[in-house]
Amino acid sequence: MPVKFDVVAATGTYTAKDGSEKKSWMKIGSVIQTQKGLSLKLNAVPVGWDGWAMLAEPKEAPKPKADYDDDPPF
């Protein structure tokens, strides 16, 4: 079942290096494609959440790092 969207919620704010205030986001679930349509799976509910969530394009999962490069370290 392919993930169509990540479900994210604003969980607070922080101050960026340039001094601007930014929102911090937490992934709380996924929207997946099924044979009968789209389905929502929530994995978490943030404390103090206002109930609003955003659908974001899913990020690619990081590829696992190999235990060693092509050349051994010795």
N, C-alpha and C positions, 0 to 999 in steps of 0.2 A: 504494500500500500504506500504509494508515494506521498510524501509530505508536500502539501501545497503552500502552506503558510506556517510561520512560527507565530504563536500568540504571545505578545509581550505587554507588560503593564508597567507604568511609571511607579516607582517605589520610593522616590525621594528626590532630593536635589544635591548638587555638589558644586563647588567653585572650581572652574577650570584654571589652568595656568595663566591665562590672559585676564583673569578676574571676572569673567562672565559666569553667570549661574546656568547650570545645565541640569537636565533630568537624568536620573539613573534608571535604567530599564532592567527588568527581570523577565526571562522567558518563563511563562507559566503553562504553556501547552502547545499543541499543534493542531492544525486542520489537515486532515488526510482525505484522499480520494478513495471512495469505496465503490463497489458495483452499484449501489443504490444512491450515490451522491456524495456530498461532502459531510464529514463527521468531525466534531470538535472533541478533543481529549485534553482535559485540564489535569496538570500534574501538580500544581501548587496554587494556593490562594494567599497572596501577600497579606500580612497583618496591616490593618488600617486601609485596605484597598477600597477605592471609591467605586469599583465595579466597571470602570472603563478599561478596555483592552484594545490593542492595535494589532492588526495582521501585517506581518512583515515577510518579505521574501526570505525563504530559509537560507541560512548561511551554509556553505560547504563545510562538512566535518573535516577537521585537520587530518591529514594523512599521517599514519603512524611513522615515527622516525625509525630508521633502520638502526640496529644495534651497532653497526659499523659502516663506514663509507666504503667506496670501491677499493680504496687503498688502506691497508691496515696501519695503525698508528706507530708501528715499529719499523 
